[in-house]
Every structure is written in structure tokens, then in C-alpha cells.
Amino acid sequence: MTPRRLPLLGLAVVAGVLWWRLRPDAPAPSEQPASHGELRAVSWLASWTPTTPRTPVGRIAGYVWAAPLTVAGMLLGSLSGTTPEVRDGVLLFVGAGGVAGWMLRWRGFSAATLGHVIVAAGHPDAALLRHELVHVRQAERWGPLFVPLYLAGLLRYGYRHNPFERAAYSEQRRPPVNLA
């Protein structure tokens, strides 16, 4: 193997590991609970559900900081073959078909979020929407750092024990707030 091909081999190995660990049914790295022996910062991240920015300046900053991810989400959404609707401050592509829908169904996901874009294979229920909106808020806080941090969590903990997913699933299980 030539030295020029080594980076490609490394990239292929990382991509393969990520692809395998991204499965929703991927096994946990160990049989122990994810909180056993993990860093305090990881536990905090797994329990942190960011809220919507309260001020107009905060909301604008969140949109700007997450803009690179939103552009990637819009590219993914454009591959869904559906027209987006605006809901809860995000572009929501419902009933994704095409390449985006195939990717979601093939990997066993109901939806995917990039920045302020949610691409859903079907019509998301309130719980799934709460889950995906946590990822939107995480993208607002972490901006372009969100993807590398998410992937690092994925490599280290797998899909279900990724701190970003644990926070989102926690919010998904929470009963909806009825303000009426």
C-alpha cells in the first residue's frame, strides 16, 4: 500500500465504524449503564435540554451559529422530494422520499435533524418532534462544532448512549406541556 492511500484507508475505516455505530439498535459499549464511570461533563450533557433562546438577539444568534448545519439540512431536504413546511421555527420535510427518505428508512430512523431542518420519513408525532427539536437547540448552542462532537459521542458511546441522544430521548419521553 502506498503512503498516499493510507489516509483514504483511515477515512474508510472511520466511516465504517460510524456507519455501524449509528444504527439505532447498535449495542452499548458495555453492559453497564452509560452513566457508570463517565465524565461529569458527559453526564451533564446527557441531562441538558437547551431551551429556545428567549430574546430576539439570542434567536438570531442561534440561527446564524447553526447556519452551516442548516444549509446541509436544506441539501438533505432537497433530496426528499417533498416541500417543507415551517413549524416551531424549523423547516420540516414530512414524508421524505427520494434519496433522503431511502437513507432514513434504510438506517431505521424516523427523522434526521441538521441545524434548523428536520427531515422525517413519515408524519412526526409530538414526541418525535420534541426529540428532534432538542437537536435543533443543541445545534443552536454548539453551531458548527455540533457535528464533530456528536460524531465523537457516537464513536465513544454508540447511538443510544450518545449524550446528545440521551438528552433528546429524555425530552421525547417527557409528557407534553398543555397550556390550555
C-alpha positions as CSV (number, residue, x, y, z in Angstrom):
1,M,0.0,0.0,0.0
2,T,1.4,3.4,-1.0
3,P,1.6,6.2,1.6
4,R,-0.9,8.2,-0.5
5,R,-3.6,5.6,0.1
6,L,-3.2,5.4,3.9
7,P,-5.4,8.5,4.6
8,L,-8.1,7.0,2.4
9,L,-7.9,3.7,4.2
10,G,-8.2,5.5,7.5
11,L,-11.1,7.5,6.3
12,A,-12.8,4.4,5.1
13,V,-12.3,2.7,8.5
14,V,-13.7,5.7,10.4
15,A,-16.7,5.9,8.0
16,G,-17.4,2.2,8.5
17,V,-17.2,2.4,12.3
18,L,-19.5,5.5,12.3
19,W,-21.9,3.7,9.9
20,W,-22.1,0.7,12.2
21,R,-22.4,2.7,15.4
22,L,-25.1,5.0,14.0
23,R,-27.6,2.2,13.9
24,P,-30.5,2.8,16.4
25,D,-30.2,-0.8,17.6
26,A,-26.4,-0.6,18.0
27,P,-25.2,-2.3,21.1
28,A,-24.0,-0.3,24.0
29,P,-20.2,-0.2,24.5
30,S,-20.7,-2.2,27.7
31,E,-23.4,-3.8,29.7
32,Q,-23.1,-1.2,32.4
33,P,-25.3,1.9,32.4
34,A,-24.0,4.8,30.4
35,S,-23.6,6.9,33.5
36,H,-21.3,4.4,35.2
37,G,-17.8,5.9,35.4
38,E,-18.4,8.5,32.7
39,L,-17.1,12.1,33.0
40,R,-19.2,14.6,34.8
41,A,-19.3,16.8,31.7
42,V,-20.8,13.9,29.7
43,S,-23.4,13.2,32.3
44,W,-24.3,16.9,32.3
45,L,-24.5,17.0,28.5
46,A,-26.8,14.0,28.6
47,S,-29.1,15.7,31.0
48,W,-29.0,19.1,29.4
49,T,-32.0,20.0,27.3
50,P,-31.4,23.5,25.8
51,T,-34.4,25.8,25.6
52,T,-35.4,28.2,22.8
53,P,-33.4,31.4,23.1
54,R,-35.6,34.0,24.8
55,T,-34.5,37.2,23.2
56,P,-34.7,38.3,19.6
57,V,-30.9,38.7,19.5
58,G,-30.5,35.3,21.0
59,R,-32.8,33.7,18.4
60,I,-30.9,35.5,15.6
61,A,-27.6,34.4,17.0
62,G,-28.9,30.8,17.2
63,Y,-29.9,30.8,13.5
64,V,-26.6,32.3,12.4
65,W,-24.5,30.0,14.5
66,A,-26.4,26.9,13.2
67,A,-26.5,28.2,9.6
68,P,-23.8,25.9,8.2
69,L,-25.7,22.9,9.5
70,T,-29.0,24.3,8.3
71,V,-27.5,24.6,4.8
72,A,-26.5,20.9,4.9
73,G,-30.1,20.1,6.2
74,M,-31.6,22.0,3.3
75,L,-29.5,20.0,0.9
76,L,-30.7,16.8,2.5
77,G,-34.3,18.1,2.5
78,S,-34.0,18.9,-1.2
79,L,-33.3,15.2,-1.8
80,S,-36.5,14.2,0.0
81,G,-38.9,15.1,-2.9
82,T,-41.2,17.0,-0.5
83,T,-42.0,20.6,0.1
84,P,-41.0,21.9,3.5
85,E,-43.4,23.5,6.0
86,V,-42.3,25.9,8.7
87,R,-43.1,24.6,12.2
88,D,-41.7,25.7,15.5
89,G,-39.1,27.8,13.8
90,V,-37.7,25.0,11.6
91,L,-38.1,23.7,8.1
92,L,-39.9,20.3,8.4
93,F,-39.8,18.0,5.4
94,V,-42.7,15.5,6.1
95,G,-42.9,12.1,4.3
96,A,-39.5,12.2,2.8
97,G,-39.0,10.2,-0.3
98,G,-36.1,10.1,-2.7
99,V,-32.6,9.6,-1.5
100,A,-33.3,11.3,1.9
101,G,-36.2,9.0,2.6
102,W,-34.4,5.9,1.5
103,M,-31.4,6.8,3.8
104,L,-33.7,7.3,6.8
105,R,-35.7,4.1,6.2
106,W,-32.6,2.0,5.4
107,R,-30.8,3.1,8.6
108,G,-34.1,2.6,10.6
109,F,-34.6,6.3,11.6
110,S,-37.9,8.1,11.7
111,A,-36.2,11.6,11.2
112,A,-32.9,13.4,11.0
113,T,-32.1,16.9,12.0
114,L,-29.4,19.2,10.7
115,G,-29.5,22.8,12.0
116,H,-33.0,24.2,11.7
117,V,-34.1,21.5,9.3
118,I,-35.9,18.2,10.2
119,V,-36.4,15.6,7.5
120,A,-39.0,13.0,8.6
121,A,-39.8,9.7,6.9
122,G,-43.4,10.0,7.9
123,H,-45.5,12.5,9.8
124,P,-43.8,13.0,13.1
125,D,-45.9,12.7,16.3
126,A,-45.5,15.2,19.1
127,A,-42.9,13.1,20.9
128,L,-40.7,12.7,17.9
129,L,-40.9,16.4,17.2
130,R,-39.8,17.2,20.7
131,H,-36.9,14.8,20.3
132,E,-35.8,16.5,17.0
133,L,-36.3,20.0,18.4
134,V,-33.8,19.1,21.1
135,H,-31.2,18.5,18.3
136,V,-32.2,21.9,16.8
137,R,-31.5,23.6,20.1
138,Q,-28.2,21.7,20.5
139,A,-27.2,22.9,17.0
140,E,-28.0,26.4,18.1
141,R,-25.7,26.2,21.1
142,W,-22.9,24.2,19.5
143,G,-23.1,25.5,15.9
144,P,-20.5,24.0,13.6
145,L,-19.0,22.1,16.5
146,F,-22.1,20.1,16.9
147,V,-21.4,17.5,14.2
148,P,-17.8,16.6,15.3
149,L,-19.0,16.5,19.0
150,Y,-22.0,14.3,18.0
151,L,-19.8,12.0,16.0
152,A,-17.3,11.8,18.8
153,G,-20.1,10.8,21.2
154,L,-21.3,8.3,18.6
155,L,-17.9,6.7,18.4
156,R,-17.4,6.6,22.1
157,Y,-20.9,5.6,23.3
158,G,-22.9,4.3,20.3
159,Y,-26.2,5.7,19.2
160,R,-28.4,5.1,22.2
161,H,-25.8,6.2,24.8
162,N,-24.6,9.2,22.9
163,P,-25.1,12.1,25.4
164,F,-26.8,14.2,22.7
165,E,-29.3,11.4,22.0
166,R,-29.8,10.7,25.7
167,A,-30.9,14.3,26.2
168,A,-33.2,14.1,23.2
169,Y,-34.8,10.8,24.3
170,S,-35.3,12.2,27.8
171,E,-37.3,15.1,26.3
172,Q,-39.2,12.7,24.0
173,R,-40.3,10.7,27.0
174,R,-41.4,13.7,28.9
175,P,-45.2,14.3,28.7
176,P,-46.2,17.3,26.5
177,V,-47.0,20.6,28.2
178,N,-50.6,21.5,28.0
179,L,-51.0,25.3,28.4
180,A,-54.8,25.3,27.9
